[in-house]
Amino acid sequence: MKKLLLLCIILCLSLSEFPVWAQKKNNRPRDVIFLLGKGNGNDEIIGIFYETQLQHFQDPRAPRFLLLDQKRKVALGIGGYVKMTVSDDFKGISDNIDFIPYDIAVPNNHVDNGQFQMDVFTSRLFLKLVGANKTLGKYTAYIETDFRGPHHTLRLRQAYVSMKGFLLGQSWSTFSDLSALPPTIDFQGPNGNTALRNVQLRYTFSLGKHWSAAAAIEAPQVSYTLTDNTQMIHQRMPDIPLWIQFDWGKNSHIRASGLFRGLSYRNDILRKNRMKMGWGVQMSGLAEIIPQLSFYYQGTYGKGISQYVTDLSGNNLDLVPDPKNPGHLQAVPVLAVVGGIRWNITPKLFTSANYSLAHVYYENGYTVSDGYKQGQYICGNMFYNLTSSCMLGVEYLHGIREDKNKTLGHANRVQASVQYNF
């Protein structure tokens, strides 16, 4: 009965957003955390929750609820958010719950050129265990899900352990610069971004006061266009991303990234397995122009890296047939660009705008079956923190798809969201 009464009190307090225990060291938010366990909280353990927050705008923040072990050396956080999005497409549609320029009809279908949608399945739920000891130092174990699985079941997004600079498990690719991506309500985000989640082994390390670097091996995800003379085989080489970064000021950095891939396939004419090398380079970053205004930027170019570009992922463009050499596949060159600004009007209100491009170059006379050449993504939005836990947003999106024959398709979307963090 006492435990039940304690739980009821905690829930009532959480709904009123009054924390049992809160602190504001290192500029952390005050709506922090409930502690269950004997004695006071461990400030070092609490700090790890904030130090290890991921930088993607849509990732959950530090949890509201926290369980401590009896020695207050290990803590388990339970958190996430509920998010509802309402959207309306007009004068052309992106035929997807997310706004994807690749999925715009070319030319526009003037009979079916509008749609109304509602989505709650990007809501998140996570568990995060943090601790510190002499052997492992500060360590984190993290599991995150959303409801984008089959029939709206739970889908694993991230599952990893990190310690002493190492990360083992599934998380955002090392080739992704999360803090260089502008904020969007749209779940997919700018079509030229490189926000991909991979199973990986990563090591991040410091090179001095302002410099840091990382390197990883990641599980390959590939998407090919095959012919009768070629076939898919198992991949035999991990993807190898790496980066070096320079930080200055409080919220500014520039990062140079590289990616190497070995793309394996079978040449049935030669009766041999082949590997085509893929590679990519990226320059990205975030610059705080003035305290209220920030600039996001990202430019990517490479061959055989379409799986890493949001708009192109899953569209069979890592390797395509080489018409001049039957039985051979060639790596497709791609260019991706993202640029955006964010203006913090007040502590509770901010607005942002961004532009993105994903462009495919075809070589050796290859003609893509669906005609795709490039997509453009234009976004403007505004977010308001109604409370420390509840965020409202409105957004306008315009997309353009252009095919090789220079035919265009357009789509427009307005949407609004309500997100409550817990």
TORTORBA-783080 format. One record per residue (C-alpha): y, x, z. Coordinates in steps of 0.25 Angstrom, whole numbers, plus 5000, padded with zeros to 4 digits. Layout:
BEGIN
+------+------+------+
!    y !    x !    z !
+------+------+------+
!    Y !    X !    Z !
...
+------+------+------+
END
This chain:
BEGIN
+------+------+------+
!    y !    x !    z !
+------+------+------+
! 5000 ! 5000 ! 5000 !
! 5010 ! 5011 ! 5003 !
! 5007 ! 5018 ! 4990 !
! 5009 ! 5005 ! 4983 !
! 5022 ! 5003 ! 4990 !
! 5027 ! 5017 ! 4987 !
! 5024 ! 5015 ! 4972 !
! 5031 ! 5002 ! 4972 !
! 5043 ! 5009 ! 4978 !
! 5043 ! 5020 ! 4968 !
! 5042 ! 5010 ! 4956 !
! 5054 ! 5002 ! 4961 !
! 5062 ! 5014 ! 4963 !
! 5059 ! 5019 ! 4949 !
! 5063 ! 5006 ! 4943 !
! 5076 ! 5008 ! 4950 !
! 5077 ! 5022 ! 4944 !
! 5079 ! 5028 ! 4958 !
! 5071 ! 5040 ! 4960 !
! 5064 ! 5043 ! 4973 !
! 5066 ! 5058 ! 4971 !
! 5076 ! 5064 ! 4961 !
! 5084 ! 5077 ! 4958 !
! 5093 ! 5082 ! 4948 !
! 5091 ! 5097 ! 4947 !
! 5093 ! 5104 ! 4934 !
! 5100 ! 5091 ! 4928 !
! 5087 ! 5083 ! 4929 !
! 5088 ! 5068 ! 4928 !
! 5089 ! 5060 ! 4942 !
! 5079 ! 5049 ! 4938 !
! 5068 ! 5059 ! 4940 !
! 5055 ! 5056 ! 4948 !
! 5048 ! 5050 ! 4958 !
! 5039 ! 5058 ! 4967 !
! 5026 ! 5054 ! 4973 !
! 5020 ! 5064 ! 4984 !
! 5024 ! 5069 ! 4997 !
! 5037 ! 5077 ! 4999 !
! 5048 ! 5080 ! 4990 !
! 5047 ! 5083 ! 4975 !
! 5046 ! 5097 ! 4969 !
! 5058 ! 5100 ! 4962 !
! 5051 ! 5111 ! 4953 !
! 5041 ! 5101 ! 4949 !
! 5051 ! 5090 ! 4946 !
! 5059 ! 5100 ! 4937 !
! 5046 ! 5103 ! 4928 !
! 5047 ! 5089 ! 4924 !
! 5061 ! 5091 ! 4918 !
! 5059 ! 5105 ! 4913 !
! 5047 ! 5101 ! 4905 !
! 5053 ! 5088 ! 4898 !
! 5050 ! 5088 ! 4883 !
! 5063 ! 5088 ! 4875 !
! 5060 ! 5077 ! 4864 !
! 5069 ! 5066 ! 4866 !
! 5058 ! 5055 ! 4867 !
! 5049 ! 5063 ! 4877 !
! 5049 ! 5057 ! 4891 !
! 5057 ! 5064 ! 4901 !
! 5053 ! 5068 ! 4916 !
! 5045 ! 5057 ! 4923 !
! 5051 ! 5047 ! 4933 !
! 5038 ! 5047 ! 4941 !
! 5032 ! 5060 ! 4948 !
! 5019 ! 5062 ! 4956 !
! 5019 ! 5075 ! 4964 !
! 5006 ! 5081 ! 4970 !
! 5006 ! 5083 ! 4985 !
! 5011 ! 5098 ! 4984 !
! 5022 ! 5093 ! 4975 !
! 5018 ! 5104 ! 4965 !
! 5013 ! 5095 ! 4953 !
! 5020 ! 5082 ! 4948 !
! 5015 ! 5072 ! 4939 !
! 5026 ! 5064 ! 4931 !
! 5023 ! 5050 ! 4925 !
! 5033 ! 5046 ! 4915 !
! 5037 ! 5041 ! 4901 !
! 5045 ! 5030 ! 4895 !
! 5045 ! 5016 ! 4889 !
! 5052 ! 5015 ! 4876 !
! 5055 ! 5003 ! 4867 !
! 5061 ! 5005 ! 4853 !
! 5065 ! 4993 ! 4844 !
! 5068 ! 4997 ! 4829 !
! 5073 ! 4990 ! 4817 !
! 5072 ! 4996 ! 4802 !
! 5081 ! 4990 ! 4791 !
! 5084 ! 4994 ! 4777 !
! 5071 ! 5002 ! 4776 !
! 5060 ! 5005 ! 4786 !
! 5053 ! 5017 ! 4792 !
! 5039 ! 5011 ! 4792 !
! 5035 ! 5016 ! 4806 !
! 5038 ! 5013 ! 4820 !
! 5046 ! 5026 ! 4820 !
! 5057 ! 5030 ! 4810 !
! 5050 ! 5039 ! 4800 !
! 5057 ! 5041 ! 4787 !
! 5044 ! 5045 ! 4780 !
! 5040 ! 5031 ! 4782 !
! 5052 ! 5025 ! 4775 !
! 5048 ! 5017 ! 4762 !
! 5053 ! 5024 ! 4749 !
! 5059 ! 5016 ! 4743 !
! 5063 ! 5006 ! 4753 !
! 5055 ! 4993 ! 4754 !
! 5065 ! 4983 ! 4753 !
! 5056 ! 4972 ! 4757 !
! 5051 ! 4978 ! 4770 !
! 5063 ! 4986 ! 4775 !
! 5065 ! 4982 ! 4789 !
! 5056 ! 4982 ! 4802 !
! 5058 ! 4980 ! 4817 !
! 5049 ! 4988 ! 4827 !
! 5048 ! 4989 ! 4842 !
! 5041 ! 5001 ! 4849 !
! 5037 ! 5005 ! 4863 !
! 5026 ! 5014 ! 4860 !
! 5034 ! 5027 ! 4861 !
! 5034 ! 5025 ! 4876 !
! 5029 ! 5037 ! 4883 !
! 5020 ! 5039 ! 4896 !
! 5018 ! 5053 ! 4901 !
! 5012 ! 5061 ! 4913 !
! 5018 ! 5075 ! 4917 !
! 5012 ! 5084 ! 4927 !
! 5021 ! 5096 ! 4931 !
! 5019 ! 5107 ! 4941 !
! 5021 ! 5122 ! 4945 !
! 5013 ! 5133 ! 4951 !
! 5011 ! 5148 ! 4950 !
! 5000 ! 5148 ! 4940 !
! 5005 ! 5138 ! 4930 !
! 5020 ! 5138 ! 4933 !
! 5027 ! 5125 ! 4929 !
! 5017 ! 5116 ! 4922 !
! 5017 ! 5103 ! 4915 !
! 5006 ! 5093 ! 4910 !
! 5011 ! 5082 ! 4901 !
! 5005 ! 5070 ! 4894 !
! 5013 ! 5060 ! 4886 !
! 5009 ! 5047 ! 4878 !
! 5016 ! 5036 ! 4870 !
! 5010 ! 5023 ! 4865 !
! 5010 ! 5027 ! 4850 !
! 4994 ! 5028 ! 4850 !
! 4985 ! 5018 ! 4842 !
! 4988 ! 5004 ! 4846 !
! 5000 ! 5009 ! 4855 !
! 4990 ! 5017 ! 4864 !
! 4994 ! 5029 ! 4872 !
! 4996 ! 5041 ! 4863 !
! 4996 ! 5056 ! 4868 !
! 5010 ! 5062 ! 4865 !
! 5009 ! 5075 ! 4873 !
! 4999 ! 5081 ! 4883 !
! 5001 ! 5096 ! 4887 !
! 5002 ! 5106 ! 4898 !
! 5013 ! 5116 ! 4899 !
! 5014 ! 5128 ! 4908 !
! 5020 ! 5142 ! 4908 !
! 5026 ! 5140 ! 4894 !
! 5013 ! 5134 ! 4888 !
! 5011 ! 5120 ! 4883 !
! 4997 ! 5115 ! 4880 !
! 4994 ! 5102 ! 4874 !
! 5001 ! 5092 ! 4865 !
! 5016 ! 5091 ! 4865 !
! 5028 ! 5093 ! 4855 !
! 5025 ! 5104 ! 4845 !
! 5031 ! 5117 ! 4847 !
! 5038 ! 5116 ! 4834 !
! 5046 ! 5104 ! 4839 !
! 5059 ! 5106 ! 4845 !
! 5060 ! 5093 ! 4854 !
! 5074 ! 5095 ! 4859 !
! 5080 ! 5097 ! 4845 !
! 5076 ! 5083 ! 4841 !
! 5087 ! 5072 ! 4842 !
! 5084 ! 5059 ! 4850 !
! 5079 ! 5047 ! 4844 !
! 5073 ! 5033 ! 4847 !
! 5064 ! 5035 ! 4835 !
! 5051 ! 5040 ! 4840 !
! 5048 ! 5048 ! 4828 !
! 5062 ! 5055 ! 4828 !
! 5069 ! 5062 ! 4817 !
! 5060 ! 5064 ! 4805 !
! 5062 ! 5079 ! 4803 !
! 5058 ! 5083 ! 4818 !
! 5046 ! 5091 ! 4821 !
! 5042 ! 5084 ! 4834 !
! 5027 ! 5084 ! 4834 !
! 5017 ! 5084 ! 4845 !
! 5006 ! 5094 ! 4845 !
! 4994 ! 5100 ! 4853 !
! 4998 ! 5114 ! 4856 !
! 4999 ! 5126 ! 4865 !
! 5013 ! 5131 ! 4866 !
! 5020 ! 5143 ! 4873 !
! 5035 ! 5142 ! 4876 !
! 5042 ! 5154 ! 4882 !
! 5056 ! 5159 ! 4885 !
! 5062 ! 5171 ! 4877 !
! 5074 ! 5172 ! 4886 !
! 5086 ! 5164 ! 4892 !
! 5088 ! 5156 ! 4879 !
! 5076 ! 5158 ! 4871 !
! 5062 ! 5152 ! 4871 !
! 5050 ! 5151 ! 4861 !
! 5037 ! 5144 ! 4860 !
! 5024 ! 5145 ! 4851 !
! 5012 ! 5136 ! 4850 !
! 4999 ! 5132 ! 4843 !
! 4998 ! 5118 ! 4840 !
! 4987 ! 5108 ! 4835 !
! 4990 ! 5106 ! 4820 !
! 4993 ! 5092 ! 4815 !
! 4992 ! 5092 ! 4799 !
! 4994 ! 5081 ! 4789 !
! 4990 ! 5085 ! 4774 !
! 4990 ! 5078 ! 4760 !
! 4977 ! 5081 ! 4754 !
! 4970 ! 5080 ! 4740 !
! 4956 ! 5079 ! 4736 !
! 4955 ! 5094 ! 4736 !
! 4960 ! 5096 ! 4750 !
! 4956 ! 5091 ! 4764 !
! 4960 ! 5092 ! 4778 !
! 4953 ! 5101 ! 4787 !
! 4955 ! 5105 ! 4802 !
! 4967 ! 5114 ! 4805 !
! 4964 ! 5128 ! 4809 !
! 4977 ! 5133 ! 4814 !
! 4986 ! 5128 ! 4825 !
! 5001 ! 5125 ! 4822 !
! 5010 ! 5136 ! 4827 !
! 5024 ! 5132 ! 4831 !
! 5034 ! 5141 ! 4838 !
! 5049 ! 5142 ! 4841 !
! 5060 ! 5150 ! 4848 !
! 5072 ! 5144 ! 4854 !
! 5086 ! 5148 ! 4859 !
! 5093 ! 5139 ! 4869 !
! 5107 ! 5138 ! 4873 !
! 5116 ! 5129 ! 4882 !
! 5109 ! 5118 ! 4889 !
! 5103 ! 5110 ! 4877 !
! 5104 ! 5119 ! 4865 !
! 5093 ! 5127 ! 4858 !
! 5089 ! 5132 ! 4844 !
! 5074 ! 5133 ! 4840 !
! 5067 ! 5140 ! 4829 !
! 5053 ! 5135 ! 4827 !
! 5041 ! 5139 ! 4818 !
! 5028 ! 5132 ! 4814 !
! 5015 ! 5138 ! 4808 !
! 5003 ! 5129 ! 4803 !
! 4990 ! 5132 ! 4796 !
! 4987 ! 5120 ! 4788 !
! 4972 ! 5119 ! 4784 !
! 4965 ! 5111 ! 4773 !
! 4953 ! 5112 ! 4764 !
! 4955 ! 5115 ! 4749 !
! 4943 ! 5108 ! 4743 !
! 4944 ! 5115 ! 4729 !
! 4943 ! 5129 ! 4735 !
! 4934 ! 5124 ! 4746 !
! 4942 ! 5131 ! 4756 !
! 4950 ! 5128 ! 4769 !
! 4965 ! 5132 ! 4767 !
! 4976 ! 5134 ! 4777 !
! 4991 ! 5132 ! 4773 !
! 5001 ! 5138 ! 4782 !
! 5012 ! 5128 ! 4787 !
! 5025 ! 5133 ! 4793 !
! 5038 ! 5128 ! 4799 !
! 5051 ! 5133 ! 4804 !
! 5061 ! 5125 ! 4812 !
! 5075 ! 5126 ! 4818 !
! 5079 ! 5116 ! 4829 !
! 5088 ! 5115 ! 4841 !
! 5098 ! 5107 ! 4850 !
! 5112 ! 5111 ! 4851 !
! 5122 ! 5105 ! 4862 !
! 5135 ! 5105 ! 4854 !
! 5142 ! 5099 ! 4866 !
! 5136 ! 5094 ! 4879 !
! 5136 ! 5079 ! 4873 !
! 5132 ! 5083 ! 4859 !
! 5119 ! 5090 ! 4854 !
! 5113 ! 5093 ! 4840 !
! 5099 ! 5093 ! 4837 !
! 5093 ! 5100 ! 4825 !
! 5080 ! 5104 ! 4819 !
! 5076 ! 5110 ! 4805 !
! 5061 ! 5112 ! 4801 !
! 5055 ! 5117 ! 4788 !
! 5041 ! 5121 ! 4785 !
! 5028 ! 5119 ! 4777 !
! 5016 ! 5111 ! 4782 !
! 5024 ! 5106 ! 4794 !
! 5026 ! 5092 ! 4790 !
! 5017 ! 5087 ! 4802 !
! 5028 ! 5093 ! 4811 !
! 5039 ! 5085 ! 4805 !
! 5040 ! 5070 ! 4810 !
! 5042 ! 5063 ! 4797 !
! 5032 ! 5071 ! 4790 !
! 5021 ! 5071 ! 4800 !
! 5008 ! 5065 ! 4796 !
! 5012 ! 5063 ! 4781 !
! 5002 ! 5073 ! 4776 !
! 5013 ! 5084 ! 4772 !
! 5008 ! 5096 ! 4779 !
! 5000 ! 5100 ! 4767 !
! 5000 ! 5093 ! 4753 !
! 4993 ! 5096 ! 4740 !
! 4997 ! 5108 ! 4731 !
! 4996 ! 5102 ! 4717 !
! 4997 ! 5116 ! 4711 !
! 4984 ! 5120 ! 4719 !
! 4974 ! 5109 ! 4720 !
! 4966 ! 5110 ! 4733 !
! 4978 ! 5117 ! 4740 !
! 4988 ! 5110 ! 4750 !
! 5002 ! 5115 ! 4752 !
! 5011 ! 5115 ! 4764 !
! 5023 ! 5105 ! 4763 !
! 5037 ! 5110 ! 4766 !
! 5045 ! 5101 ! 4775 !
! 5060 ! 5101 ! 4780 !
! 5064 ! 5094 ! 4793 !
! 5078 ! 5093 ! 4799 !
! 5083 ! 5086 ! 4811 !
! 5097 ! 5086 ! 4816 !
! 5104 ! 5077 ! 4827 !
! 5115 ! 5076 ! 4837 !
! 5115 ! 5069 ! 4851 !
! 5128 ! 5065 ! 4858 !
! 5127 ! 5062 ! 4873 !
! 5139 ! 5052 ! 4874 !
! 5137 ! 5049 ! 4889 !
! 5126 ! 5054 ! 4899 !
! 5118 ! 5041 ! 4896 !
! 5121 ! 5039 ! 4881 !
! 5119 ! 5048 ! 4869 !
! 5118 ! 5046 ! 4854 !
! 5111 ! 5055 ! 4843 !
! 5109 ! 5056 ! 4828 !
! 5100 ! 5064 ! 4820 !
! 5096 ! 5067 ! 4805 !
! 5082 ! 5072 ! 4801 !
! 5075 ! 5075 ! 4788 !
! 5061 ! 5078 ! 4784 !
! 5059 ! 5084 ! 4770 !
! 5046 ! 5088 ! 4762 !
! 5046 ! 5098 ! 4751 !
! 5034 ! 5097 ! 4741 !
! 5029 ! 5109 ! 4733 !
! 5021 ! 5113 ! 4721 !
! 5022 ! 5099 ! 4715 !
! 5016 ! 5091 ! 4726 !
! 5020 ! 5076 ! 4726 !
! 5019 ! 5069 ! 4740 !
! 5012 ! 5055 ! 4738 !
! 5022 ! 5047 ! 4746 !
! 5034 ! 5054 ! 4740 !
! 5041 ! 5058 ! 4753 !
! 5051 ! 5069 ! 4752 !
! 5060 ! 5068 ! 4764 !
! 5065 ! 5059 ! 4776 !
! 5078 ! 5058 ! 4783 !
! 5080 ! 5052 ! 4797 !
! 5094 ! 5048 ! 4802 !
! 5095 ! 5043 ! 4817 !
! 5106 ! 5039 ! 4826 !
! 5104 ! 5034 ! 4840 !
! 5110 ! 5032 ! 4854 !
! 5103 ! 5032 ! 4868 !
! 5108 ! 5027 ! 4881 !
! 5101 ! 5030 ! 4895 !
! 5103 ! 5016 ! 4901 !
! 5097 ! 5022 ! 4914 !
! 5090 ! 5036 ! 4917 !
! 5077 ! 5030 ! 4912 !
! 5081 ! 5020 ! 4901 !
! 5086 ! 5024 ! 4888 !
! 5091 ! 5015 ! 4877 !
! 5092 ! 5020 ! 4862 !
! 5097 ! 5014 ! 4849 !
! 5095 ! 5021 ! 4835 !
! 5097 ! 5021 ! 4820 !
! 5088 ! 5028 ! 4811 !
! 5089 ! 5030 ! 4796 !
! 5078 ! 5036 ! 4787 !
! 5077 ! 5040 ! 4773 !
! 5064 ! 5044 ! 4765 !
! 5065 ! 5051 ! 4752 !
! 5054 ! 5053 ! 4743 !
! 5052 ! 5064 ! 4732 !
! 5057 ! 5054 ! 4721 !
! 5070 ! 5053 ! 4729 !
! 5067 ! 5039 ! 4733 !
! 5073 ! 5035 ! 4746 !
! 5069 ! 5026 ! 4758 !
! 5078 ! 5022 ! 4769 !
! 5075 ! 5016 ! 4783 !
! 5084 ! 5012 ! 4795 !
! 5081 ! 5009 ! 4809 !
! 5088 ! 5005 ! 4822 !
! 5081 ! 5005 ! 4835 !
! 5083 ! 5004 ! 4850 !
! 5075 ! 5009 ! 4861 !
! 5074 ! 5008 ! 4876 !
! 5067 ! 5019 ! 4884 !
! 5063 ! 5019 ! 4899 !
! 5058 ! 5032 ! 4905 !
! 5049 ! 5032 ! 4917 !
+------+------+------+
END
